[in-house]
Amino acid sequence: MKVKLKQTQNKFDQTDISAVWARTKKRLERMTSDEIQETLVSAGIFTKKGNPTKPYRGVFVKAKASFASNAK
């Protein structure tokens, strides 16, 4: 899947979404949870309370709690 991006600093304006995600994931892995939350709030994805903003409602699914099995 290709995504059209704004051209900046002589980079290609067409890029593969998986490459974008790989770069984003690396950056997120270096952040603390507070920094990630601050980034998502400032980007307008989540509210300060941690809820998705209107455009993103229905996009996120809350993870279900999972328990390690007691297999012996």
Rosetta silent file (secondary structure, phi, psi, omega in degrees, C-alpha in Angstrom):
SEQUENCE: MKVKLKQTQNKFDQTDISAVWARTKKRLERMTSDEIQETLVSAGIFTKKGNPTKPYRGVFVKAKASFASNAK
SCORE:     score description
SCORE:     0.000 S_00000001
   1 L     0.000  129.579  179.702    0.000    0.000    0.000 S_00000001
   2 E  -103.934  143.876  179.978    1.379    3.371   -0.999 S_00000001
   3 E  -124.224  133.366  178.122    0.687    6.610    0.825 S_00000001
   4 E   -82.456  120.618  179.370    1.120   10.055   -0.672 S_00000001
   5 L  -117.506  153.493  176.672    3.221   12.183    1.663 S_00000001
   6 L   -65.743  135.696 -179.389    4.228   15.801    1.479 S_00000001
   7 L   -74.667  126.618  177.785    7.723   16.206    0.022 S_00000001
   8 L  -135.540  139.045  175.107   10.233   17.410    2.601 S_00000001
   9 L    48.564   46.777  176.200   13.990   17.828    2.413 S_00000001
  10 L    58.508   28.333  175.426   14.262   16.246   -1.070 S_00000001
  11 L   -92.455  161.340  178.947   12.762   12.936    0.075 S_00000001
  12 L   -63.500  146.299  177.766   10.398   10.919   -2.066 S_00000001
  13 L   -89.837   -9.396  175.016    6.738   11.883   -1.842 S_00000001
  14 E  -110.005  129.689  178.920    5.659    8.241   -2.277 S_00000001
  15 E  -145.829  155.295 -178.962    6.584    5.807    0.468 S_00000001
  16 E   -79.111  132.955 -177.127    5.556    2.372    1.622 S_00000001
  17 H   -60.535  -31.839  179.501    3.284    2.376    4.680 S_00000001
  18 H   -67.610  -33.295  176.886    5.275   -0.466    6.243 S_00000001
  19 H   -69.241  -38.843  177.745    8.437    1.666    6.117 S_00000001
  20 H   -63.558  -45.142 -179.798    6.584    4.554    7.761 S_00000001
  21 H   -63.438  -40.079  179.917    5.317    2.218   10.488 S_00000001
  22 H   -60.424  -43.475  178.598    8.831    0.775   11.036 S_00000001
  23 H   -66.875  -41.554  179.362   10.267    4.271   11.601 S_00000001
  24 H   -64.023  -43.324 -179.629    7.378    5.248   13.854 S_00000001
  25 H   -61.591  -42.710  178.086    7.697    2.055   15.884 S_00000001
  26 H   -60.836  -42.589 -179.916   11.421    2.640   16.451 S_00000001
  27 H   -65.902  -43.243  179.423   10.735    6.169   17.656 S_00000001
  28 H   -63.139  -36.484 -179.691    7.924    5.006   19.970 S_00000001
  29 H   -64.810  -23.508  179.019   10.153    2.301   21.466 S_00000001
  30 L   -87.660   -9.817 -177.371   12.596    4.996   22.600 S_00000001
  31 L   -91.770  153.630  171.215    9.857    7.021   24.330 S_00000001
  32 L   -79.196  166.775  179.322    8.525    6.657   27.842 S_00000001
  33 H   -63.515  -34.143  176.908    4.808    5.955   28.267 S_00000001
  34 H   -65.567  -40.140  178.490    4.305    9.576   29.355 S_00000001
  35 H   -66.071  -39.408  178.461    6.023   10.834   26.190 S_00000001
  36 H   -63.848  -45.641  179.625    3.877    8.546   24.031 S_00000001
  37 H   -61.222  -44.858  179.562    0.709    9.771   25.733 S_00000001
  38 H   -60.704  -40.398  179.494    1.767   13.400   25.335 S_00000001
  39 H   -64.105  -45.915 -178.500    2.493   12.814   21.638 S_00000001
  40 H   -68.308  -32.990  176.504   -0.881   11.173   20.986 S_00000001
  41 H   -70.354  -46.020 -178.351   -2.727   13.920   22.866 S_00000001
  42 H   -67.402  -25.174  177.434   -0.888   16.712   21.049 S_00000001
  43 L   -81.476   -7.761  178.617   -1.595   14.980   17.720 S_00000001
  44 L    81.420   18.123 -179.753   -5.299   15.016   18.549 S_00000001
  45 L   -87.697  -41.036  178.565   -5.651   11.234   18.581 S_00000001
  46 E  -123.539  155.102  173.169   -6.426   10.866   22.289 S_00000001
  47 L   -83.479  171.282  177.630   -7.872   13.191   24.923 S_00000001
  48 L   -62.957  -25.936  177.780   -6.012   13.971   28.140 S_00000001
  49 L   -78.704   -9.361  178.184   -8.235   11.389   29.836 S_00000001
  50 L    96.263    8.648  177.762   -6.979    8.733   27.412 S_00000001
  51 L   -92.693  147.744  176.664  -10.081    8.385   25.277 S_00000001
  52 E   -64.483  143.131  175.149   -9.927    8.494   21.462 S_00000001
  53 L   -73.528  166.797 -172.883  -11.046   11.796   19.953 S_00000001
  54 H   -49.828  -47.027 -178.767  -14.126   11.780   17.728 S_00000001
  55 H   -64.318  -19.616 -175.826  -12.334   11.035   14.420 S_00000001
  56 H  -106.753    0.796  176.905  -10.602    8.028   15.991 S_00000001
  57 L   -64.331  136.842 -179.300  -13.528    6.483   17.865 S_00000001
  58 L    88.965   -9.636  179.293  -14.107    2.960   16.647 S_00000001
  59 L   -86.175  -37.106 -175.957  -10.542    2.629   15.391 S_00000001
  60 L   -97.972  143.154  177.474   -9.036    1.385   18.641 S_00000001
  61 L  -119.174  128.781  178.628  -10.021   -1.803   20.440 S_00000001
  62 L   -68.168  136.347  179.677   -9.318   -2.196   24.142 S_00000001
  63 L   -72.557  141.125  176.551   -7.098   -5.181   24.837 S_00000001
  64 L   -83.881  146.459  177.715   -8.646   -7.964   26.878 S_00000001
  65 L   -66.484  139.207  177.012   -6.872   -9.068   30.025 S_00000001
  66 L  -127.755  146.596 -178.173   -5.009  -12.320   29.553 S_00000001
  67 L  -119.045  140.264  177.243   -3.694  -14.684   32.159 S_00000001
  68 L   -66.562  138.347  179.122   -0.745  -17.030   31.849 S_00000001
  69 L   -72.876  152.468  179.223   -1.822  -20.641   31.810 S_00000001
  70 L   -96.381   41.821 -179.149   -0.783  -22.813   34.713 S_00000001
  71 L   -66.065  138.236 -178.849    0.442  -25.594   32.464 S_00000001
  72 L  -111.194    0.000    0.000    2.750  -28.039   34.201 S_00000001
